[in-house]
Amino acid sequence: MTREADLVVQQDSGPEICVISTKAAAAQLVLLTRLAVEVARAKQRVRNGKYQKIIDDLCALPHVIQSALGSIRPAIRDLAWRYHQKPNWFFLARGLFTPMAYEAALKMKEVTYLHAEGMPAGFLKHGTLSLVDRETPCVFLIPPEEDKTLFDLTMSSLEEVRARKGKVIALAFDRVPGGADTEIILPPASPVTAPLLHLVAAQLLAYETALLLGRNIDRPRSLAKSVTVS
């Protein structure tokens, strides 16, 4: 790919020994965010103050993620213990956070062999709600409350699941209005870096669940890395 491309940006995240990609996925998101903000700056779509705030938030991200891993791991481990026998999972989000729901579901099914589906939370009414019952863990990736539009839309979908007695699991940055069956409270983050904290929490949930199920986490069945030798 690097030989064919006109321009190459290396992520420099180091070797990923495990078949399942975790840090490479996070590194790609950071690179894409940096690209987006630089294009915005070049087009004068972002003011210098906001530009610098985004850069500062990205620079602080390693420390924030390290802090998050320490603070949420006991709660994630407890969550995995309670739900690791559930065969079907939904990961739900809105807007910018939707790709994190896709990635969260992908990690869960790759490494646990459980059925997991990620989707925009607004799609629930298009059939998926008929699958939600008391045995269905529904993981909501809830944005910071300052991102009011996405926050309100996500909470609206959460209420739909709650009304049908589904198991509501919230990855959130503050207590969920009305509560949830399980809340994983992440460290404070800006709307730009918040999706990455959701990603890390979801990866950790997949890991802890697979551990309880006795899966080979580094080498899941039927999967292999694609390697090109020149």
Sequence and secondary structure as in RCSB ss.txt:
>XXXX:A:sequence
MTREADLVVQQDSGPEICVISTKAAAAQLVLLTRLAVEVARAKQRVRNGKYQKIIDDLCALPHVIQSALGSIRPA
IRDLAWRYHQKPNWFFLARGLFTPMAYEAALKMKEVTYLHAEGMPAGFLKHGTLSLVDRETPCVFLIPPEEDKTL
FDLTMSSLEEVRARKGKVIALAFDRVPGGADTEIILPPASPVTAPLLHLVAAQLLAYETALLLGRNIDRPRSLAK
SVTVS
>XXXX:A:secstr
 TTT SS          SSS SHHHHHHHHHHHHHHHHHHHHTT S HHHHHHHHHHHHHHHHHHHHHHHHHHHH
HHHHHHHHTT SEEEEEE GGGHHHHHHHHHHHHHHH  EEEEEEGGGTTTTGGGG STT EEEEE   TTSHHH
HHHHHHHHHHHHHTT EEEEEESS  TT  SEEEE     TTTHHHHHHHHHHHHHHHHHHHHT  SSS TT   
     
